[in-house]
Amino acid sequence: MVAEDDDKQAELVRRYLEREGHTVRIVGDGLAALDAVRQREPDLLVLDVMMPRADGLDVVRVLRAETRELPVLMLTARSTEDDLLLGLDLGADDYMTKPYSPRELMARVRTLLRRARRPVSPEPPAEDPVLRVGALVVDPERHEVSVDGGTVECTPGEFRILAALAAGPDRVFSRQRLLEELHGFDRYISARTVDVHVMNLRKKIERAPRRPERLLTVFGVGYKLTDPAKASRRA
């Protein structure tokens, strides 16, 4: 589904998507996008930010509040980092600024669809699907996270990164490795996306996000998830 109030832009995106064999629905405002998704959820939503009635950010906020996990690719004329952070924080899977290359747009669509069709990787052991790193618990089957017994709400992107890290506690994951968990192999996606998700995760699972104890940066390498209680005992 394409949610875009500019008819020319919408028609251009439709043409390229149909050329790759996709069936395309177009809606012209945010409320129409929400209604259409609720009636028949698409495989992917290409969503403009600046739209009448409800903008794209509000649409993502509502869809994620309804626990809908369809991939969302946001398009916007805005190009500031604050907009990027807000879109990803609300649960968008990817973000492109206008003007954009139609070929790059199609590459990102293919990547998001491939990722949506494969299970969270790495898969947890069959005998115990729940991943535990100290007081942090990640349940891939129920798509649930808790810390110190309290529930943590994660966007789909945040959850995929956290599940990968929790499956290998104390193991250092490079940004590229975590990027593959998000989008598969694709040269168009920036590693900055991983940094944004990590920053947001720290706000949710750390007592002091600016002094993380669980989700640690290994400078020049990447990130790792550890049990702060074990680290304090070793110290």
C-alpha positions in Angstrom: 0.0 0.0 0.0 1.2 3.5 -0.9 0.0 6.4 1.3 0.8 9.6 -0.6 -1.2 12.8 -1.1 0.8 13.9 -4.2 -0.9 12.2 -7.1 2.2 12.3 -9.3 4.5 10.8 -6.7 1.9 8.1 -5.9 1.6 7.2 -9.6 5.4 7.1 -10.0 5.7 4.7 -7.0 2.8 2.6 -8.3 4.4 2.2 -11.7 7.7 1.0 -10.3 6.1 -1.4 -7.9 3.8 -2.9 -10.5 6.7 -3.3 -12.8 8.2 -5.6 -10.2 5.0 -7.6 -10.0 3.4 -6.1 -6.9 -0.3 -5.3 -6.5 -0.6 -1.7 -5.3 -3.3 0.2 -3.4 -3.0 4.0 -3.1 -4.6 6.2 -0.5 -4.3 10.0 -0.2 -4.3 10.7 3.6 -3.4 9.3 7.0 -6.9 8.3 8.1 -7.5 6.5 4.8 -4.3 4.6 5.3 -5.3 3.4 8.8 -8.8 2.4 7.5 -7.3 0.5 4.6 -4.7 -1.3 6.8 -7.4 -2.4 9.2 -9.6 -3.7 6.4 -6.9 -5.7 4.7 -3.3 -5.5 6.0 -0.8 -5.1 3.2 2.6 -6.8 3.0 4.3 -3.4 3.1 3.3 0.2 3.6 5.1 3.0 1.7 4.1 6.0 3.8 4.6 9.7 3.2 5.1 11.9 6.3 3.4 15.1 5.3 -0.3 14.1 4.6 -3.7 15.7 5.4 -6.0 14.5 8.2 -3.2 12.5 9.9 0.5 12.6 9.1 2.7 9.6 8.5 4.2 9.8 12.0 0.7 9.6 13.6 -0.1 6.6 11.3 3.0 4.7 12.4 2.3 5.5 16.1 -1.3 4.1 15.8 -0.3 1.0 13.8 2.4 0.1 16.4 0.0 0.8 19.3 -2.3 -1.7 17.6 0.6 -4.2 17.6 0.6 -4.3 13.8 4.0 -5.4 12.6 3.8 -4.8 8.8 7.0 -3.2 7.4 6.8 0.6 7.0 9.0 2.6 4.7 8.6 6.3 5.3 9.1 9.0 2.6 9.6 12.6 3.5 10.9 16.0 2.3 12.4 16.5 5.7 16.0 15.5 6.1 17.0 16.4 9.6 18.3 13.8 12.0 15.5 14.6 14.5 13.0 13.5 11.9 14.9 10.3 11.3 15.1 9.5 15.0 11.5 10.2 15.5 10.3 8.0 12.6 12.5 5.1 13.7 11.6 5.6 17.4 7.9 5.3 16.5 8.4 2.1 14.7 9.2 2.8 11.0 11.5 0.2 9.5 13.2 2.4 7.0 13.3 6.1 6.0 14.0 7.9 2.7 14.1 11.6 1.9 12.8 13.2 -1.2 13.9 13.5 -3.9 14.9 9.8 -4.0 16.0 7.4 -6.7 13.2 5.0 -7.7 15.7 2.2 -8.1 16.9 2.7 -4.6 13.3 2.8 -3.4 12.6 -0.6 -5.1 15.8 -2.0 -3.5 14.6 -1.0 -0.1 11.2 -2.4 -0.7 12.7 -5.8 -1.8 14.8 -5.8 1.4 11.9 -5.1 3.7 9.8 -7.8 2.1 12.6 -10.4 2.3 13.1 -9.6 5.9 9.4 -9.8 6.7 9.2 -13.2 5.2 11.9 -14.8 7.3 11.9 -15.7 11.0 13.8 -13.8 13.6 17.4 -15.0 13.5 19.1 -16.5 15.2 16.2 -18.8 16.3 16.2 -19.7 20.0 16.7 -23.4 21.1 13.5 -25.4 20.8 13.7 -26.6 24.4 13.7 -23.1 25.8 12.5 -20.4 23.5 12.9 -17.6 26.1 16.2 -15.8 26.1 17.5 -14.5 29.5 20.4 -12.2 30.2 20.2 -11.6 33.9 17.0 -9.7 34.7 16.4 -9.1 31.0 14.0 -11.6 29.4 13.2 -11.8 25.7 10.5 -14.1 24.4 10.7 -14.4 20.6 7.6 -16.5 20.3 5.4 -14.0 22.2 7.4 -11.0 21.0 7.7 -9.8 24.6 10.5 -8.2 26.6 10.7 -7.6 30.3 13.4 -6.1 32.6 13.3 -6.6 36.4 9.8 -8.0 36.0 8.4 -5.0 34.2 7.2 -5.1 30.6 9.2 -3.2 28.0 7.5 -2.1 24.7 9.8 -2.4 21.7 9.3 -1.6 18.1 9.9 -4.4 15.6 13.3 -3.2 14.7 14.4 -2.8 18.4 13.1 -6.3 19.1 15.0 -7.9 16.3 18.3 -6.3 17.5 17.6 -7.2 21.2 16.7 -10.8 20.3 19.9 -11.2 18.3 22.0 -9.8 21.2 20.2 -11.8 23.8 20.9 -15.0 21.9 24.6 -14.4 22.3 25.2 -12.7 25.6 28.6 -11.1 26.1 29.3 -11.7 22.4 30.2 -8.6 20.4 28.0 -7.9 17.4 29.2 -5.5 14.7 26.9 -2.9 13.4 26.9 -4.7 10.0 25.9 -8.0 11.7 23.0 -6.3 13.5 22.1 -4.5 10.3 21.7 -7.9 8.6 19.2 -8.8 11.4 17.2 -5.7 10.5 17.3 -5.7 6.7 19.4 -8.6 5.3 22.2 -7.8 3.0 21.6 -4.4 1.4 24.1 -1.7 0.6 21.4 1.0 0.7 20.7 0.8 4.4 22.9 2.9 6.8 24.5 1.6 9.9 23.2 4.7 11.6 19.8 2.9 11.8 21.4 0.4 14.2 22.8 3.2 16.4 19.3 4.8 16.6 17.7 1.5 17.7 20.4 0.9 20.3 20.0 4.4 21.7 16.2 3.9 22.0 16.7 0.4 23.6 19.0 1.9 26.2 16.2 4.3 27.2 14.0 1.3 27.8 16.2 -1.3 29.4 18.9 0.7 31.3 18.4 2.5 34.6 20.8 5.2 33.4 20.8 5.3 29.6 23.9 7.6 29.5 25.8 5.1 31.6 24.6 1.7 30.2 25.3 -1.4 32.1 23.5 -4.0 29.9 23.7 -2.8 26.3 27.4 -1.9 26.0 29.4 -0.3 23.2 32.6 -1.9 22.2 34.4 1.0 20.6 35.5 0.4 17.1 33.7 -3.0 16.9 29.9 -2.8 17.8 27.6 -3.7 20.7 27.1 -6.5 23.2 24.5 -7.4 25.8 25.7 -8.5 29.2 24.3 -9.2 32.7 25.4 -6.3 35.0 25.1 -8.5 38.1 27.8 -10.8 36.7 30.0 -7.9 35.7 29.8 -6.4 39.2 30.7 -9.8 40.8 33.7 -10.1 38.4 34.8 -6.6 39.4 
